[in-house]
Amino acid sequence: MFDGGKIRRLRMEREYSLKVLAEKAGVSTSIISKVERNNVDPSITLLYKICNGLNVSITELLGESTNTSSVLRKEDRKVVSFPKSNSKYEFLTPIHNGELEMIQIILEAGQSDKKLVSHTGEECGVVLKGAMTVILEQEEHILHEGDSICFNSQIPHRFINHTEKQSISIWSMNNQQQK
């Protein structure tokens, strides 16, 4: 389960009330309070909204900035599962608040959440195994093994697995957060 205490710590560092963060993230104060107290397991969509409200990347929110090395060993990778989205994020770069992040995204079959997210930066991804649909606003792009895509992350988007088999992709994200 996601540690909601990290959201609370980041919110307090910025001296945001629940109401201020809720307004910035476009969600209710109630849901933020529940996530902070670990009473609810947030969806990836909700986490992206909270990231936007806190002005942090998803990697900063989900990871711990303990690795100062440029090398990240496979056994040391941070993996976060999102049961509601039927997906798993495996961080491939050390978490040290840099501008470039790489994530392996595993989408299991049967995924149906099509809520779009947006955030600052750019993304580029390649499908390693299976197939997936990348939704960019109203457009759906079906990608197969070896296919790639690049887009501005401010375009509302979503990754879904439209197949009956697992999909694995690698994503590079340049998170240009306004500091």
N, C-alpha and C positions, 0 to 999 in steps of 0.2 A: 504494500500500500504506500502511496505517496505521503511524504512527511509534510503536512500542511504548516508545521511550525516554521518552515523556511519562508513561506509567504508572509507570515506574521513578522518574522525578523526583518525581512526586506521592507515591509510596509512601515514598521517602526523606525528603521534607519532613515526613511524618507519623511518621517513625521506625518504620515497619512493616516487619517481616521478610516474606519471601515467604509464610511459613506464616500469619502474622497476616492478611495481605490475603486469602489463599486462604480462610481461615475466615470472614472478614467477607463475602466475595463468594460463598461457597458453591461454589467451584471448586477444582481441584487446584493445588498449588504448581507442578507441572510445566507446566501450560498457561499460567500467569501468566509463568513464566520464559521460555517459548517466545515469548509475545507481546512481552515486554519486549526480547528479543533479535532481534525481527523474523523469527523462524523460522516463524511461522504468521500468516496473515491472519485476524484474529478476526471472528466473526459479530457482528451487531448485538446478539444475545441475550447473548453473552459480554461485550461492552462495557458493556451495561446492568448486568450483575452486578458488574463491576469498578467501575463508577461508584457503585453502592450501597456497595461495600466501602470506597471512598475517600471517600464522602460528597460527591461532585461531580455536577453535571449532565452530560448527554451533550454539551452544547455546550461546557462547560468542558474536557471531556476531548478533544474533537475539534478545537477551535479554538484560536487564539492570541489572547490578549487584548492586541492591539496597537492597536486602533482606539478612540480616546477620543471620537470624534464620535458624535452621535446618528443620523447619516445613514450608510447603507451603500449604496454604488453597486452596481448589478447586476454590473459587471465585477470588483468586489472581493469578491463573495460566496465563502465557503468552501464547496466541494462535496466530499462524501465518498461514495465508492461502496463498496457491500458486495456483492461478486460472489456470495458464498454465499447471500445473501438476495435476490439479483436486484433490488436497490434502490439508490437514491441519495438522500442528504440534502443539501439546499441551505439553508444558514443565511441567514435573511432579516433578522436583527437583528445589530447589532454585538456582538461577544463581549467583554463587560466585566463579567462576573460579576453581572449584574443578576438580578432574580427572574423577569422575563418574557422568554420566548424564542419566536421564530417560525421554523418550519422548513417548507420545501416538500419533500414526500416524493414521489419518483417510483418507482412500482412497475411493473416490467416484467411482461409476460405470462409465465405459467409458473412463478410463484413458489409454492413449496410448504412453506417452513419455517413451522411452526405453533407453535414454542416460545414460550411466554408470558413476558413480562417485567413487572416492576413496579418502581416507584421513587416517591419522594415527589412531591407536588404534584398539579396538575390539568391536564387536557388538553382542548382543544376543537379540532375539526377540521372542515373543509368540503371536499368533493370538487369539484375544478374541472373535471376531465376523466375520462371513463370511469366505472368503478365499482370498489368495493373492499369487502372484508369486514373488519369490526372485531370481533375476538373479545374478549369480556370474560368471563373465567373460562369458564363453560360456555355462555354465550350468544353467538350469532353474529348480527351486525347487518349486513345488506347495504345499502351506501350507494351512491346513484347521483349523477350530476352535480347539484350544488346542495344535496344533503343534508348535514346536519351532525350532530355528536354531541359530547357533553361528558361527562367522567367523572373520577373520582378515580384518579390514576395508581398508587395502591397496589393497585388491583384488577389482578390479572394480566391482561395484554392483549397483543394482536398485531394488526398490520395485514397483510392479504394481498390479493393481486390474484387473484381467482377467475376472471378473464376472459381472453380471448385478445388484449386490447388494453391499451395502457399506461394506467395510472391516475396522476393527479396530484392531490395534496391539499395544503392548507395547514393547519399545526397551530400553535396557540399553547399554550405550556406555562408554567405557573407552578411553578417549581422551588423549593420551600420546603425547602432543605437545612438540616440542623441544623448550624450553625457552631459 
